Amino acid sequence: MNRKSIIGILLAFTLILMSFTACQQAQETSATETSSTEKSDIYDFEKYENSEVFDIVKVFSGGKYDDFCSTYKFNYLSDGLKIEGYISIPSSIAETQKPGKCVIYNHGGNRTLGVLENNTTAAISYVCDRIVVASQYRGCGGSEGEDHFGGDDLNDVIKLIDICEKYFSFIDMDDLCAIGSSRGGVMTYPAARKDSRIKRIIAISAVCDLIEAYDSRDDMKTVLKETIGFTPEEKPEEYKNRSAVYWADEINIPVLMFHAKNDAQVPYSQAESLYKKLKDHTDCTLITYDDDIHGIVHEEDYANIKEWLKTGNI
């Protein structure tokens, strides 16, 4: 074999080696890009930890809810107070890697009564088939501050909406719905009055007249005087500002109401009065039950809620 042949063979071998190396590098680059894509999961909630959203912990709700969604407890700042929050994210939405529709859930009760538990937002998420975010409110559960029953603690709900819009890139803010259960009505209606980012309301056994609540129940007299700080006689404006029935004409978004006719905690008359005022100027639907169940939607209405959230109709 002459010298030219040897040189030719060496050049050919070098070209083959270079081609192989380039191919290997391309495969490694592709693998790195794939790995990077996997790490960019927009529903990796723990990555949203920052100066305003912190102490994120994944919690377990039990049974079908853990199969349906992932739930996290976290803290956030509102008026300098550390407020506890929850979020539940359906797996079917997370798998799309696209922003999902959201519900802000406002729970009932006061102080230690009716606080959010690990399965609360998961259960609402299961019913709505949406991402659910909720505030524990100040003075409730693990939150700092004092419960003011729809006073300054309304800021905790508004601040949570701010955080959803500012930090949570996986939330579609275009059709934000607020759900208020029982006392949650005192948080939901005023929040919608104040914040146009709330596009729809679902009210479940919701309080909309605190003066009537004060007058009709002796136990509520104590609760309201302690949390609001005054009686309706002393400062009626404090009660009316929290009560949608007195400014129903300012609610101009669709409302879906559920209320049992024999509800002993929040009389049906409250829902009936508000419905009569709302129906003339906005899209409002009232679904009633002939029982006394409070704060819970009957299972047969799950499909109605999903359809209403999806299409606006039932």
Secondary structure, DSSP 4 states (H G I P E B T S, - for coil): --HHHHHHHHHHHHHHHHHHHHHHHHHHHHHHHHHHHHHT-TT-GGGG-SSSEEEEEEE---THHHHHEEEEEEEEEETTEEEEEEEEEEHHHHTTTS-EEEEEEE--SBTTBT---TTHHHHHHHHHTSEEEEE--TTSTT--S---SSSTTHHHHHHHHHHHHHH-TTEEEEEEEEEEETTHHHHHHHHHHH-TT--EEEEES----HHHHHHH-HHHHHHHHHHHSS-TTT-HHHHHTT-GGGSGGG--S-EEEEEETT-SSS-HHHHHHHHHHHTTTS-EEEEEESS---S---GGGHHHHHHHHHHS--
